[in-house]
Structure formats: structure tokens, C-alpha cells
């Protein structure tokens, strides 16, 4: 078993003059996910890790996050979307179809 059951990486990339995840409050939403994961007791070894990432090369579809080991890509708009990803995918292992990127 790996050290963490799941990782979620949030793109926080900033690009001058081009669409980027940072333009959509990605940093605040990543911080919200981290707080929510901790509040649900999901943080720590053998559980879930919420990470900041540089460019994940999908900024045109952003903001984006990706959950590993499943390699499920998401876009999101607000804290409600983040809560749904955390509670459905990270807690119960059920990806959120409506927020998925293919």
C-alpha cells in the first residue's frame, strides 16, 4: 500500500495574459479542501493528502484538480463543488461525474 490512499493535486498556476487556474480562486479552494479533509478525519498517512501543484497543463479547462491513484480530473466552481469531491470521491471512493474532465 502507498503512504497515502489518495492524493488530490490542485493546479495553482499563474500565467500572464493567458487563462490560468489561479484566476478562479484555485488557491482558496485548495485551502478549503484541505480544511474539509482534516475536519472529516481523512488527513494523514494511509488516508488523503491535499497538495498544491504548479501547472498541470490543463489551464484552458480550469480550474483543475486531479485525484490519484485513480487519475480522475476535475473542474470546479466553488466550495460546494469542492465539498462534493471531498465527500464523494475522497471519503467514499465515488468520483463525481458532473465535475469530471475527460
Phi and psi restraints in degrees (range 20) as a CNS / XPLOR table:
assign (resid 1 and name C) (resid 2 and name N)
       (resid 2 and name CA) (resid 2 and name C) 1.0 -74.6 20.0 2
assign (resid 2 and name N) (resid 2 and name CA)
       (resid 2 and name C) (resid 3 and name N) 1.0 167.8 20.0 2
assign (resid 2 and name C) (resid 3 and name N)
       (resid 3 and name CA) (resid 3 and name C) 1.0 -61.3 20.0 2
assign (resid 3 and name N) (resid 3 and name CA)
       (resid 3 and name C) (resid 4 and name N) 1.0 -37.1 20.0 2
assign (resid 3 and name C) (resid 4 and name N)
       (resid 4 and name CA) (resid 4 and name C) 1.0 -118.0 20.0 2
assign (resid 4 and name N) (resid 4 and name CA)
       (resid 4 and name C) (resid 5 and name N) 1.0 144.6 20.0 2
assign (resid 4 and name C) (resid 5 and name N)
       (resid 5 and name CA) (resid 5 and name C) 1.0 -69.3 20.0 2
assign (resid 5 and name N) (resid 5 and name CA)
       (resid 5 and name C) (resid 6 and name N) 1.0 -42.0 20.0 2
assign (resid 5 and name C) (resid 6 and name N)
       (resid 6 and name CA) (resid 6 and name C) 1.0 -144.0 20.0 2
assign (resid 6 and name N) (resid 6 and name CA)
       (resid 6 and name C) (resid 7 and name N) 1.0 148.0 20.0 2
assign (resid 6 and name C) (resid 7 and name N)
       (resid 7 and name CA) (resid 7 and name C) 1.0 -118.7 20.0 2
assign (resid 7 and name N) (resid 7 and name CA)
       (resid 7 and name C) (resid 8 and name N) 1.0 139.5 20.0 2
assign (resid 7 and name C) (resid 8 and name N)
       (resid 8 and name CA) (resid 8 and name C) 1.0 -120.3 20.0 2
assign (resid 8 and name N) (resid 8 and name CA)
       (resid 8 and name C) (resid 9 and name N) 1.0 125.3 20.0 2
assign (resid 8 and name C) (resid 9 and name N)
       (resid 9 and name CA) (resid 9 and name C) 1.0 -108.7 20.0 2
assign (resid 9 and name N) (resid 9 and name CA)
       (resid 9 and name C) (resid 10 and name N) 1.0 127.7 20.0 2
assign (resid 9 and name C) (resid 10 and name N)
       (resid 10 and name CA) (resid 10 and name C) 1.0 -105.8 20.0 2
assign (resid 10 and name N) (resid 10 and name CA)
       (resid 10 and name C) (resid 11 and name N) 1.0 124.0 20.0 2
assign (resid 10 and name C) (resid 11 and name N)
       (resid 11 and name CA) (resid 11 and name C) 1.0 -69.7 20.0 2
assign (resid 11 and name N) (resid 11 and name CA)
       (resid 11 and name C) (resid 12 and name N) 1.0 125.6 20.0 2
assign (resid 11 and name C) (resid 12 and name N)
       (resid 12 and name CA) (resid 12 and name C) 1.0 -118.3 20.0 2
assign (resid 12 and name N) (resid 12 and name CA)
       (resid 12 and name C) (resid 13 and name N) 1.0 20.4 20.0 2
assign (resid 12 and name C) (resid 13 and name N)
       (resid 13 and name CA) (resid 13 and name C) 1.0 -61.8 20.0 2
assign (resid 13 and name N) (resid 13 and name CA)
       (resid 13 and name C) (resid 14 and name N) 1.0 141.0 20.0 2
assign (resid 13 and name C) (resid 14 and name N)
       (resid 14 and name CA) (resid 14 and name C) 1.0 -117.2 20.0 2
assign (resid 14 and name N) (resid 14 and name CA)
       (resid 14 and name C) (resid 15 and name N) 1.0 126.2 20.0 2
assign (resid 14 and name C) (resid 15 and name N)
       (resid 15 and name CA) (resid 15 and name C) 1.0 -126.0 20.0 2
assign (resid 15 and name N) (resid 15 and name CA)
       (resid 15 and name C) (resid 16 and name N) 1.0 130.1 20.0 2
assign (resid 15 and name C) (resid 16 and name N)
       (resid 16 and name CA) (resid 16 and name C) 1.0 -70.9 20.0 2
assign (resid 16 and name N) (resid 16 and name CA)
       (resid 16 and name C) (resid 17 and name N) 1.0 122.6 20.0 2
assign (resid 16 and name C) (resid 17 and name N)
       (resid 17 and name CA) (resid 17 and name C) 1.0 77.0 20.0 2
assign (resid 17 and name N) (resid 17 and name CA)
       (resid 17 and name C) (resid 18 and name N) 1.0 -0.6 20.0 2
assign (resid 17 and name C) (resid 18 and name N)
       (resid 18 and name CA) (resid 18 and name C) 1.0 -125.8 20.0 2
assign (resid 18 and name N) (resid 18 and name CA)
       (resid 18 and name C) (resid 19 and name N) 1.0 154.9 20.0 2
assign (resid 18 and name C) (resid 19 and name N)
       (resid 19 and name CA) (resid 19 and name C) 1.0 -56.4 20.0 2
assign (resid 19 and name N) (resid 19 and name CA)
       (resid 19 and name C) (resid 20 and name N) 1.0 136.3 20.0 2
assign (resid 19 and name C) (resid 20 and name N)
       (resid 20 and name CA) (resid 20 and name C) 1.0 -151.0 20.0 2
assign (resid 20 and name N) (resid 20 and name CA)
       (resid 20 and name C) (resid 21 and name N) 1.0 159.3 20.0 2
assign (resid 20 and name C) (resid 21 and name N)
       (resid 21 and name CA) (resid 21 and name C) 1.0 -62.7 20.0 2
assign (resid 21 and name N) (resid 21 and name CA)
       (resid 21 and name C) (resid 22 and name N) 1.0 -32.6 20.0 2
assign (resid 21 and name C) (resid 22 and name N)
       (resid 22 and name CA) (resid 22 and name C) 1.0 -61.1 20.0 2
assign (resid 22 and name N) (resid 22 and name CA)
       (resid 22 and name C) (resid 23 and name N) 1.0 -24.7 20.0 2
assign (resid 22 and name C) (resid 23 and name N)
       (resid 23 and name CA) (resid 23 and name C) 1.0 -69.8 20.0 2
assign (resid 23 and name N) (resid 23 and name CA)
       (resid 23 and name C) (resid 24 and name N) 1.0 -10.7 20.0 2
assign (resid 23 and name C) (resid 24 and name N)
       (resid 24 and name CA) (resid 24 and name C) 1.0 -117.7 20.0 2
assign (resid 24 and name N) (resid 24 and name CA)
       (resid 24 and name C) (resid 25 and name N) 1.0 34.4 20.0 2
assign (resid 24 and name C) (resid 25 and name N)
       (resid 25 and name CA) (resid 25 and name C) 1.0 58.3 20.0 2
assign (resid 25 and name N) (resid 25 and name CA)
       (resid 25 and name C) (resid 26 and name N) 1.0 31.8 20.0 2
assign (resid 25 and name C) (resid 26 and name N)
       (resid 26 and name CA) (resid 26 and name C) 1.0 -59.6 20.0 2
assign (resid 26 and name N) (resid 26 and name CA)
       (resid 26 and name C) (resid 27 and name N) 1.0 -36.8 20.0 2
assign (resid 26 and name C) (resid 27 and name N)
       (resid 27 and name CA) (resid 27 and name C) 1.0 -66.6 20.0 2
assign (resid 27 and name N) (resid 27 and name CA)
       (resid 27 and name C) (resid 28 and name N) 1.0 -43.8 20.0 2
assign (resid 27 and name C) (resid 28 and name N)
       (resid 28 and name CA) (resid 28 and name C) 1.0 -65.7 20.0 2
assign (resid 28 and name N) (resid 28 and name CA)
       (resid 28 and name C) (resid 29 and name N) 1.0 -37.8 20.0 2
assign (resid 28 and name C) (resid 29 and name N)
       (resid 29 and name CA) (resid 29 and name C) 1.0 -72.5 20.0 2
assign (resid 29 and name N) (resid 29 and name CA)
       (resid 29 and name C) (resid 30 and name N) 1.0 -32.0 20.0 2
assign (resid 29 and name C) (resid 30 and name N)
       (resid 30 and name CA) (resid 30 and name C) 1.0 -65.3 20.0 2
assign (resid 30 and name N) (resid 30 and name CA)
       (resid 30 and name C) (resid 31 and name N) 1.0 -43.3 20.0 2
assign (resid 30 and name C) (resid 31 and name N)
       (resid 31 and name CA) (resid 31 and name C) 1.0 -62.8 20.0 2
assign (resid 31 and name N) (resid 31 and name CA)
       (resid 31 and name C) (resid 32 and name N) 1.0 -38.9 20.0 2
assign (resid 31 and name C) (resid 32 and name N)
       (resid 32 and name CA) (resid 32 and name C) 1.0 -62.5 20.0 2
assign (resid 32 and name N) (resid 32 and name CA)
       (resid 32 and name C) (resid 33 and name N) 1.0 -44.2 20.0 2
assign (resid 32 and name C) (resid 33 and name N)
       (resid 33 and name CA) (resid 33 and name C) 1.0 -60.2 20.0 2
assign (resid 33 and name N) (resid 33 and name CA)
       (resid 33 and name C) (resid 34 and name N) 1.0 -42.4 20.0 2
assign (resid 33 and name C) (resid 34 and name N)
       (resid 34 and name CA) (resid 34 and name C) 1.0 -61.9 20.0 2
assign (resid 34 and name N) (resid 34 and name CA)
       (resid 34 and name C) (resid 35 and name N) 1.0 -44.7 20.0 2
assign (resid 34 and name C) (resid 35 and name N)
       (resid 35 and name CA) (resid 35 and name C) 1.0 -63.0 20.0 2
assign (resid 35 and name N) (resid 35 and name CA)
       (resid 35 and name C) (resid 36 and name N) 1.0 -41.6 20.0 2
assign (resid 35 and name C) (resid 36 and name N)
       (resid 36 and name CA) (resid 36 and name C) 1.0 -66.5 20.0 2
assign (resid 36 and name N) (resid 36 and name CA)
       (resid 36 and name C) (resid 37 and name N) 1.0 -42.0 20.0 2
assign (resid 36 and name C) (resid 37 and name N)
       (resid 37 and name CA) (resid 37 and name C) 1.0 -61.5 20.0 2
assign (resid 37 and name N) (resid 37 and name CA)
       (resid 37 and name C) (resid 38 and name N) 1.0 -44.0 20.0 2
assign (resid 37 and name C) (resid 38 and name N)
       (resid 38 and name CA) (resid 38 and name C) 1.0 -64.1 20.0 2
assign (resid 38 and name N) (resid 38 and name CA)
       (resid 38 and name C) (resid 39 and name N) 1.0 -43.3 20.0 2
assign (resid 38 and name C) (resid 39 and name N)
       (resid 39 and name CA) (resid 39 and name C) 1.0 -62.0 20.0 2
assign (resid 39 and name N) (resid 39 and name CA)
       (resid 39 and name C) (resid 40 and name N) 1.0 -32.1 20.0 2
assign (resid 39 and name C) (resid 40 and name N)
       (resid 40 and name CA) (resid 40 and name C) 1.0 -87.1 20.0 2
assign (resid 40 and name N) (resid 40 and name CA)
       (resid 40 and name C) (resid 41 and name N) 1.0 0.8 20.0 2
assign (resid 40 and name C) (resid 41 and name N)
       (resid 41 and name CA) (resid 41 and name C) 1.0 72.6 20.0 2
assign (resid 41 and name N) (resid 41 and name CA)
       (resid 41 and name C) (resid 42 and name N) 1.0 24.9 20.0 2
assign (resid 41 and name C) (resid 42 and name N)
       (resid 42 and name CA) (resid 42 and name C) 1.0 -94.0 20.0 2
assign (resid 42 and name N) (resid 42 and name CA)
       (resid 42 and name C) (resid 43 and name N) 1.0 -9.7 20.0 2
assign (resid 42 and name C) (resid 43 and name N)
       (resid 43 and name CA) (resid 43 and name C) 1.0 -82.2 20.0 2
assign (resid 43 and name N) (resid 43 and name CA)
       (resid 43 and name C) (resid 44 and name N) 1.0 146.2 20.0 2
assign (resid 43 and name C) (resid 44 and name N)
       (resid 44 and name CA) (resid 44 and name C) 1.0 119.9 20.0 2
assign (resid 44 and name N) (resid 44 and name CA)
       (resid 44 and name C) (resid 45 and name N) 1.0 173.5 20.0 2
assign (resid 44 and name C) (resid 45 and name N)
       (resid 45 and name CA) (resid 45 and name C) 1.0 -54.2 20.0 2
assign (resid 45 and name N) (resid 45 and name CA)
       (resid 45 and name C) (resid 46 and name N) 1.0 135.5 20.0 2
assign (resid 45 and name C) (resid 46 and name N)
       (resid 46 and name CA) (resid 46 and name C) 1.0 79.8 20.0 2
assign (resid 46 and name N) (resid 46 and name CA)
       (resid 46 and name C) (resid 47 and name N) 1.0 0.0 20.0 2
assign (resid 46 and name C) (resid 47 and name N)
       (resid 47 and name CA) (resid 47 and name C) 1.0 -122.5 20.0 2
assign (resid 47 and name N) (resid 47 and name CA)
       (resid 47 and name C) (resid 48 and name N) 1.0 -120.8 20.0 2
assign (resid 47 and name C) (resid 48 and name N)
       (resid 48 and name CA) (resid 48 and name C) 1.0 -120.8 20.0 2
assign (resid 48 and name N) (resid 48 and name CA)
       (resid 48 and name C) (resid 49 and name N) 1.0 143.4 20.0 2
assign (resid 48 and name C) (resid 49 and name N)
       (resid 49 and name CA) (resid 49 and name C) 1.0 -123.3 20.0 2
assign (resid 49 and name N) (resid 49 and name CA)
       (resid 49 and name C) (resid 50 and name N) 1.0 129.5 20.0 2
assign (resid 49 and name C) (resid 50 and name N)
       (resid 50 and name CA) (resid 50 and name C) 1.0 -103.7 20.0 2
assign (resid 50 and name N) (resid 50 and name CA)
       (resid 50 and name C) (resid 51 and name N) 1.0 119.5 20.0 2
assign (resid 50 and name C) (resid 51 and name N)
       (resid 51 and name CA) (resid 51 and name C) 1.0 -119.4 20.0 2
assign (resid 51 and name N) (resid 51 and name CA)
       (resid 51 and name C) (resid 52 and name N) 1.0 149.6 20.0 2
assign (resid 51 and name C) (resid 52 and name N)
       (resid 52 and name CA) (resid 52 and name C) 1.0 -86.6 20.0 2
assign (resid 52 and name N) (resid 52 and name CA)
       (resid 52 and name C) (resid 53 and name N) 1.0 146.1 20.0 2
assign (resid 52 and name C) (resid 53 and name N)
       (resid 53 and name CA) (resid 53 and name C) 1.0 -134.9 20.0 2
assign (resid 53 and name N) (resid 53 and name CA)
       (resid 53 and name C) (resid 54 and name N) 1.0 154.1 20.0 2
assign (resid 53 and name C) (resid 54 and name N)
       (resid 54 and name CA) (resid 54 and name C) 1.0 -76.8 20.0 2
assign (resid 54 and name N) (resid 54 and name CA)
       (resid 54 and name C) (resid 55 and name N) 1.0 -152.1 20.0 2
assign (resid 54 and name C) (resid 55 and name N)
       (resid 55 and name CA) (resid 55 and name C) 1.0 -61.3 20.0 2
assign (resid 55 and name N) (resid 55 and name CA)
       (resid 55 and name C) (resid 56 and name N) 1.0 127.4 20.0 2
assign (resid 55 and name C) (resid 56 and name N)
       (resid 56 and name CA) (resid 56 and name C) 1.0 -101.8 20.0 2
assign (resid 56 and name N) (resid 56 and name CA)
       (resid 56 and name C) (resid 57 and name N) 1.0 7.1 20.0 2
assign (resid 56 and name C) (resid 57 and name N)
       (resid 57 and name CA) (resid 57 and name C) 1.0 66.1 20.0 2
assign (resid 57 and name N) (resid 57 and name CA)
       (resid 57 and name C) (resid 58 and name N) 1.0 28.4 20.0 2
assign (resid 57 and name C) (resid 58 and name N)
       (resid 58 and name CA) (resid 58 and name C) 1.0 -134.5 20.0 2
assign (resid 58 and name N) (resid 58 and name CA)
       (resid 58 and name C) (resid 59 and name N) 1.0 30.0 20.0 2
assign (resid 58 and name C) (resid 59 and name N)
       (resid 59 and name CA) (resid 59 and name C) 1.0 -59.0 20.0 2
assign (resid 59 and name N) (resid 59 and name CA)
       (resid 59 and name C) (resid 60 and name N) 1.0 -30.7 20.0 2
assign (resid 59 and name C) (resid 60 and name N)
       (resid 60 and name CA) (resid 60 and name C) 1.0 -64.8 20.0 2
assign (resid 60 and name N) (resid 60 and name CA)
       (resid 60 and name C) (resid 61 and name N) 1.0 -17.3 20.0 2
assign (resid 60 and name C) (resid 61 and name N)
       (resid 61 and name CA) (resid 61 and name C) 1.0 -105.5 20.0 2
assign (resid 61 and name N) (resid 61 and name CA)
       (resid 61 and name C) (resid 62 and name N) 1.0 4.9 20.0 2
assign (resid 61 and name C) (resid 62 and name N)
       (resid 62 and name CA) (resid 62 and name C) 1.0 -77.4 20.0 2
assign (resid 62 and name N) (resid 62 and name CA)
       (resid 62 and name C) (resid 63 and name N) 1.0 171.7 20.0 2
assign (resid 62 and name C) (resid 63 and name N)
       (resid 63 and name CA) (resid 63 and name C) 1.0 -73.8 20.0 2
assign (resid 63 and name N) (resid 63 and name CA)
       (resid 63 and name C) (resid 64 and name N) 1.0 153.7 20.0 2
assign (resid 63 and name C) (resid 64 and name N)
       (resid 64 and name CA) (resid 64 and name C) 1.0 -130.3 20.0 2
assign (resid 64 and name N) (resid 64 and name CA)
       (resid 64 and name C) (resid 65 and name N) 1.0 154.4 20.0 2
assign (resid 64 and name C) (resid 65 and name N)
       (resid 65 and name CA) (resid 65 and name C) 1.0 -143.4 20.0 2
assign (resid 65 and name N) (resid 65 and name CA)
       (resid 65 and name C) (resid 66 and name N) 1.0 156.8 20.0 2
assign (resid 65 and name C) (resid 66 and name N)
       (resid 66 and name CA) (resid 66 and name C) 1.0 -135.7 20.0 2
assign (resid 66 and name N) (resid 66 and name CA)
       (resid 66 and name C) (resid 67 and name N) 1.0 137.7 20.0 2
assign (resid 66 and name C) (resid 67 and name N)
       (resid 67 and name CA) (resid 67 and name C) 1.0 -106.9 20.0 2
assign (resid 67 and name N) (resid 67 and name CA)
       (resid 67 and name C) (resid 68 and name N) 1.0 126.3 20.0 2
assign (resid 67 and name C) (resid 68 and name N)
       (resid 68 and name CA) (resid 68 and name C) 1.0 -115.0 20.0 2
assign (resid 68 and name N) (resid 68 and name CA)
       (resid 68 and name C) (resid 69 and name N) 1.0 147.8 20.0 2
assign (resid 68 and name C) (resid 69 and name N)
       (resid 69 and name CA) (resid 69 and name C) 1.0 -89.4 20.0 2
assign (resid 69 and name N) (resid 69 and name CA)
       (resid 69 and name C) (resid 70 and name N) 1.0 -1.6 20.0 2
assign (resid 69 and name C) (resid 70 and name N)
       (resid 70 and name CA) (resid 70 and name C) 1.0 -74.2 20.0 2
assign (resid 70 and name N) (resid 70 and name CA)
       (resid 70 and name C) (resid 71 and name N) 1.0 -16.7 20.0 2
assign (resid 70 and name C) (resid 71 and name N)
       (resid 71 and name CA) (resid 71 and name C) 1.0 58.6 20.0 2
assign (resid 71 and name N) (resid 71 and name CA)
       (resid 71 and name C) (resid 72 and name N) 1.0 45.0 20.0 2
assign (resid 71 and name C) (resid 72 and name N)
       (resid 72 and name CA) (resid 72 and name C) 1.0 -95.4 20.0 2
assign (resid 72 and name N) (resid 72 and name CA)
       (resid 72 and name C) (resid 73 and name N) 1.0 121.2 20.0 2
assign (resid 72 and name C) (resid 73 and name N)
       (resid 73 and name CA) (resid 73 and name C) 1.0 -95.0 20.0 2
assign (resid 73 and name N) (resid 73 and name CA)
       (resid 73 and name C) (resid 74 and name N) 1.0 139.1 20.0 2
assign (resid 73 and name C) (resid 74 and name N)
       (resid 74 and name CA) (resid 74 and name C) 1.0 -129.1 20.0 2
assign (resid 74 and name N) (resid 74 and name CA)
       (resid 74 and name C) (resid 75 and name N) 1.0 153.4 20.0 2
assign (resid 74 and name C) (resid 75 and name N)
       (resid 75 and name CA) (resid 75 and name C) 1.0 -118.2 20.0 2
assign (resid 75 and name N) (resid 75 and name CA)
       (resid 75 and name C) (resid 76 and name N) 1.0 161.0 20.0 2
assign (resid 75 and name C) (resid 76 and name N)
       (resid 76 and name CA) (resid 76 and name C) 1.0 -155.8 20.0 2
assign (resid 76 and name N) (resid 76 and name CA)
       (resid 76 and name C) (resid 77 and name N) 1.0 161.9 20.0 2
assign (resid 76 and name C) (resid 77 and name N)
       (resid 77 and name CA) (resid 77 and name C) 1.0 -117.9 20.0 2
assign (resid 77 and name N) (resid 77 and name CA)
       (resid 77 and name C) (resid 78 and name N) 1.0 -40.3 20.0 2
assign (resid 77 and name C) (resid 78 and name N)
       (resid 78 and name CA) (resid 78 and name C) 1.0 -150.1 20.0 2
assign (resid 78 and name N) (resid 78 and name CA)
       (resid 78 and name C) (resid 79 and name N) 1.0 -175.1 20.0 2
assign (resid 78 and name C) (resid 79 and name N)
       (resid 79 and name CA) (resid 79 and name C) 1.0 -63.5 20.0 2
assign (resid 79 and name N) (resid 79 and name CA)
       (resid 79 and name C) (resid 80 and name N) 1.0 -30.6 20.0 2
assign (resid 79 and name C) (resid 80 and name N)
       (resid 80 and name CA) (resid 80 and name C) 1.0 -62.9 20.0 2
assign (resid 80 and name N) (resid 80 and name CA)
       (resid 80 and name C) (resid 81 and name N) 1.0 -40.9 20.0 2
assign (resid 80 and name C) (resid 81 and name N)
       (resid 81 and name CA) (resid 81 and name C) 1.0 -63.8 20.0 2
assign (resid 81 and name N) (resid 81 and name CA)
       (resid 81 and name C) (resid 82 and name N) 1.0 -43.0 20.0 2
assign (resid 81 and name C) (resid 82 and name N)
       (resid 82 and name CA) (resid 82 and name C) 1.0 -62.2 20.0 2
assign (resid 82 and name N) (resid 82 and name CA)
       (resid 82 and name C) (resid 83 and name N) 1.0 -45.0 20.0 2
assign (resid 82 and name C) (resid 83 and name N)
       (resid 83 and name CA) (resid 83 and name C) 1.0 -58.4 20.0 2
assign (resid 83 and name N) (resid 83 and name CA)
       (resid 83 and name C) (resid 84 and name N) 1.0 -39.7 20.0 2
assign (resid 83 and name C) (resid 84 and name N)
       (resid 84 and name CA) (resid 84 and name C) 1.0 -65.9 20.0 2
assign (resid 84 and name N) (resid 84 and name CA)
       (resid 84 and name C) (resid 85 and name N) 1.0 -42.3 20.0 2
assign (resid 84 and name C) (resid 85 and name N)
       (resid 85 and name CA) (resid 85 and name C) 1.0 -62.6 20.0 2
assign (resid 85 and name N) (resid 85 and name CA)
       (resid 85 and name C) (resid 86 and name N) 1.0 -46.7 20.0 2
assign (resid 85 and name C) (resid 86 and name N)
       (resid 86 and name CA) (resid 86 and name C) 1.0 -62.3 20.0 2
assign (resid 86 and name N) (resid 86 and name CA)
       (resid 86 and name C) (resid 87 and name N) 1.0 -50.0 20.0 2
assign (resid 86 and name C) (resid 87 and name N)
       (resid 87 and name CA) (resid 87 and name C) 1.0 -73.4 20.0 2
assign (resid 87 and name N) (resid 87 and name CA)
       (resid 87 and name C) (resid 88 and name N) 1.0 -36.0 20.0 2
assign (resid 87 and name C) (resid 88 and name N)
       (resid 88 and name CA) (resid 88 and name C) 1.0 -84.4 20.0 2
assign (resid 88 and name N) (resid 88 and name CA)
       (resid 88 and name C) (resid 89 and name N) 1.0 -55.5 20.0 2
assign (resid 88 and name C) (resid 89 and name N)
       (resid 89 and name CA) (resid 89 and name C) 1.0 -82.8 20.0 2
assign (resid 89 and name N) (resid 89 and name CA)
       (resid 89 and name C) (resid 90 and name N) 1.0 -52.0 20.0 2
assign (resid 89 and name C) (resid 90 and name N)
       (resid 90 and name CA) (resid 90 and name C) 1.0 -73.1 20.0 2
assign (resid 90 and name N) (resid 90 and name CA)
       (resid 90 and name C) (resid 91 and name N) 1.0 -34.1 20.0 2
assign (resid 90 and name C) (resid 91 and name N)
       (resid 91 and name CA) (resid 91 and name C) 1.0 -85.6 20.0 2
assign (resid 91 and name N) (resid 91 and name CA)
       (resid 91 and name C) (resid 92 and name N) 1.0 -49.5 20.0 2
assign (resid 91 and name C) (resid 92 and name N)
       (resid 92 and name CA) (resid 92 and name C) 1.0 -103.6 20.0 2
assign (resid 92 and name N) (resid 92 and name CA)
       (resid 92 and name C) (resid 93 and name N) 1.0 -7.5 20.0 2
assign (resid 92 and name C) (resid 93 and name N)
       (resid 93 and name CA) (resid 93 and name C) 1.0 76.9 20.0 2
assign (resid 93 and name N) (resid 93 and name CA)
       (resid 93 and name C) (resid 94 and name N) 1.0 19.6 20.0 2
assign (resid 93 and name C) (resid 94 and name N)
       (resid 94 and name CA) (resid 94 and name C) 1.0 -111.8 20.0 2
assign (resid 94 and name N) (resid 94 and name CA)
       (resid 94 and name C) (resid 95 and name N) 1.0 105.7 20.0 2
assign (resid 94 and name C) (resid 95 and name N)
       (resid 95 and name CA) (resid 95 and name C) 1.0 -56.7 20.0 2
assign (resid 95 and name N) (resid 95 and name CA)
       (resid 95 and name C) (resid 96 and name N) 1.0 150.7 20.0 2
assign (resid 95 and name C) (resid 96 and name N)
       (resid 96 and name CA) (resid 96 and name C) 1.0 -94.2 20.0 2
assign (resid 96 and name N) (resid 96 and name CA)
       (resid 96 and name C) (resid 97 and name N) 1.0 101.8 20.0 2
assign (resid 96 and name C) (resid 97 and name N)
       (resid 97 and name CA) (resid 97 and name C) 1.0 -58.5 20.0 2
assign (resid 97 and name N) (resid 97 and name CA)
       (resid 97 and name C) (resid 98 and name N) 1.0 -41.6 20.0 2
assign (resid 97 and name C) (resid 98 and name N)
       (resid 98 and name CA) (resid 98 and name C) 1.0 -68.3 20.0 2
assign (resid 98 and name N) (resid 98 and name CA)
       (resid 98 and name C) (resid 99 and name N) 1.0 -18.4 20.0 2
assign (resid 98 and name C) (resid 99 and name N)
       (resid 99 and name CA) (resid 99 and name C) 1.0 -104.6 20.0 2
assign (resid 99 and name N) (resid 99 and name CA)
       (resid 99 and name C) (resid 100 and name N) 1.0 -2.2 20.0 2
assign (resid 99 and name C) (resid 100 and name N)
       (resid 100 and name CA) (resid 100 and name C) 1.0 -71.2 20.0 2
assign (resid 100 and name N) (resid 100 and name CA)
       (resid 100 and name C) (resid 101 and name N) 1.0 145.4 20.0 2
assign (resid 100 and name C) (resid 101 and name N)
       (resid 101 and name CA) (resid 101 and name C) 1.0 -108.0 20.0 2
assign (resid 101 and name N) (resid 101 and name CA)
       (resid 101 and name C) (resid 102 and name N) 1.0 138.7 20.0 2
